[in-house]
């Protein structure tokens, strides 16, 4: 089976580091971004594309 694992609830850099050491490279949580309104996402993605 070819599946990807996404870690959820990553809250600290230490959490992210531990997951990376375990080979988990996809994650989401407060460490990366707090929940926000859809309108706030556009500037975030525009800055990354920039």
PyMOL CGO cylinders between C-alpha atoms (Angstrom):
from pymol import cmd
from pymol.cgo import CYLINDER

trace = [
    CYLINDER, 0.00, 0.00, 0.00, 1.36, 3.40, -0.98, 0.3, 1, 1, 1, 1, 1, 1,
    CYLINDER, 1.36, 3.40, -0.98, 0.06, 5.83, 1.64, 0.3, 1, 1, 1, 1, 1, 1,
    CYLINDER, 0.06, 5.83, 1.64, 1.29, 9.05, 3.20, 0.3, 1, 1, 1, 1, 1, 1,
    CYLINDER, 1.29, 9.05, 3.20, 1.03, 9.83, 6.89, 0.3, 1, 1, 1, 1, 1, 1,
    CYLINDER, 1.03, 9.83, 6.89, 0.16, 13.33, 8.08, 0.3, 1, 1, 1, 1, 1, 1,
    CYLINDER, 0.16, 13.33, 8.08, 0.78, 14.07, 11.76, 0.3, 1, 1, 1, 1, 1, 1,
    CYLINDER, 0.78, 14.07, 11.76, -1.91, 16.21, 13.36, 0.3, 1, 1, 1, 1, 1, 1,
    CYLINDER, -1.91, 16.21, 13.36, -1.66, 18.38, 16.46, 0.3, 1, 1, 1, 1, 1, 1,
    CYLINDER, -1.66, 18.38, 16.46, 2.01, 19.39, 16.19, 0.3, 1, 1, 1, 1, 1, 1,
    CYLINDER, 2.01, 19.39, 16.19, 2.32, 22.16, 18.79, 0.3, 1, 1, 1, 1, 1, 1,
    CYLINDER, 2.32, 22.16, 18.79, 6.06, 22.65, 19.35, 0.3, 1, 1, 1, 1, 1, 1,
    CYLINDER, 6.06, 22.65, 19.35, 9.35, 22.57, 17.52, 0.3, 1, 1, 1, 1, 1, 1,
    CYLINDER, 9.35, 22.57, 17.52, 10.29, 19.58, 19.64, 0.3, 1, 1, 1, 1, 1, 1,
    CYLINDER, 10.29, 19.58, 19.64, 7.20, 17.73, 18.38, 0.3, 1, 1, 1, 1, 1, 1,
    CYLINDER, 7.20, 17.73, 18.38, 8.14, 18.56, 14.78, 0.3, 1, 1, 1, 1, 1, 1,
    CYLINDER, 8.14, 18.56, 14.78, 11.76, 17.48, 15.30, 0.3, 1, 1, 1, 1, 1, 1,
    CYLINDER, 11.76, 17.48, 15.30, 10.72, 14.17, 16.82, 0.3, 1, 1, 1, 1, 1, 1,
    CYLINDER, 10.72, 14.17, 16.82, 8.33, 13.43, 13.97, 0.3, 1, 1, 1, 1, 1, 1,
    CYLINDER, 8.33, 13.43, 13.97, 10.99, 14.31, 11.39, 0.3, 1, 1, 1, 1, 1, 1,
    CYLINDER, 10.99, 14.31, 11.39, 13.44, 11.93, 13.07, 0.3, 1, 1, 1, 1, 1, 1,
    CYLINDER, 13.44, 11.93, 13.07, 10.78, 9.22, 12.75, 0.3, 1, 1, 1, 1, 1, 1,
    CYLINDER, 10.78, 9.22, 12.75, 10.50, 9.93, 9.02, 0.3, 1, 1, 1, 1, 1, 1,
    CYLINDER, 10.50, 9.93, 9.02, 7.21, 11.81, 9.15, 0.3, 1, 1, 1, 1, 1, 1,
    CYLINDER, 7.21, 11.81, 9.15, 7.58, 14.85, 6.92, 0.3, 1, 1, 1, 1, 1, 1,
    CYLINDER, 7.58, 14.85, 6.92, 3.95, 15.99, 6.61, 0.3, 1, 1, 1, 1, 1, 1,
    CYLINDER, 3.95, 15.99, 6.61, 2.31, 17.63, 9.60, 0.3, 1, 1, 1, 1, 1, 1,
    CYLINDER, 2.31, 17.63, 9.60, -0.17, 20.25, 10.74, 0.3, 1, 1, 1, 1, 1, 1,
    CYLINDER, -0.17, 20.25, 10.74, -0.82, 22.05, 13.98, 0.3, 1, 1, 1, 1, 1, 1,
    CYLINDER, -0.82, 22.05, 13.98, -0.32, 25.24, 15.99, 0.3, 1, 1, 1, 1, 1, 1,
    CYLINDER, -0.32, 25.24, 15.99, 3.46, 25.01, 15.51, 0.3, 1, 1, 1, 1, 1, 1,
    CYLINDER, 3.46, 25.01, 15.51, 2.97, 25.85, 11.83, 0.3, 1, 1, 1, 1, 1, 1,
    CYLINDER, 2.97, 25.85, 11.83, -0.13, 28.08, 11.93, 0.3, 1, 1, 1, 1, 1, 1,
    CYLINDER, -0.13, 28.08, 11.93, -3.08, 28.78, 14.16, 0.3, 1, 1, 1, 1, 1, 1,
    CYLINDER, -3.08, 28.78, 14.16, -6.62, 28.38, 12.77, 0.3, 1, 1, 1, 1, 1, 1,
    CYLINDER, -6.62, 28.38, 12.77, -7.76, 31.42, 10.80, 0.3, 1, 1, 1, 1, 1, 1,
    CYLINDER, -7.76, 31.42, 10.80, -10.48, 32.73, 8.54, 0.3, 1, 1, 1, 1, 1, 1,
    CYLINDER, -10.48, 32.73, 8.54, -10.26, 31.82, 4.86, 0.3, 1, 1, 1, 1, 1, 1,
    CYLINDER, -10.26, 31.82, 4.86, -9.57, 35.46, 3.91, 0.3, 1, 1, 1, 1, 1, 1,
    CYLINDER, -9.57, 35.46, 3.91, -6.37, 35.35, 5.99, 0.3, 1, 1, 1, 1, 1, 1,
    CYLINDER, -6.37, 35.35, 5.99, -4.98, 32.41, 3.98, 0.3, 1, 1, 1, 1, 1, 1,
    CYLINDER, -4.98, 32.41, 3.98, -4.49, 34.29, 0.70, 0.3, 1, 1, 1, 1, 1, 1,
    CYLINDER, -4.49, 34.29, 0.70, -1.69, 36.57, 1.98, 0.3, 1, 1, 1, 1, 1, 1,
    CYLINDER, -1.69, 36.57, 1.98, 0.02, 33.58, 3.61, 0.3, 1, 1, 1, 1, 1, 1,
    CYLINDER, 0.02, 33.58, 3.61, 0.10, 31.63, 0.35, 0.3, 1, 1, 1, 1, 1, 1,
    CYLINDER, 0.10, 31.63, 0.35, 1.00, 34.70, -1.72, 0.3, 1, 1, 1, 1, 1, 1,
    CYLINDER, 1.00, 34.70, -1.72, 4.02, 35.34, 0.53, 0.3, 1, 1, 1, 1, 1, 1,
    CYLINDER, 4.02, 35.34, 0.53, 5.18, 31.73, 0.14, 0.3, 1, 1, 1, 1, 1, 1,
    CYLINDER, 5.18, 31.73, 0.14, 4.83, 31.86, -3.64, 0.3, 1, 1, 1, 1, 1, 1,
    CYLINDER, 4.83, 31.86, -3.64, 6.62, 35.20, -3.76, 0.3, 1, 1, 1, 1, 1, 1,
]
cmd.load_cgo(trace, "trace")
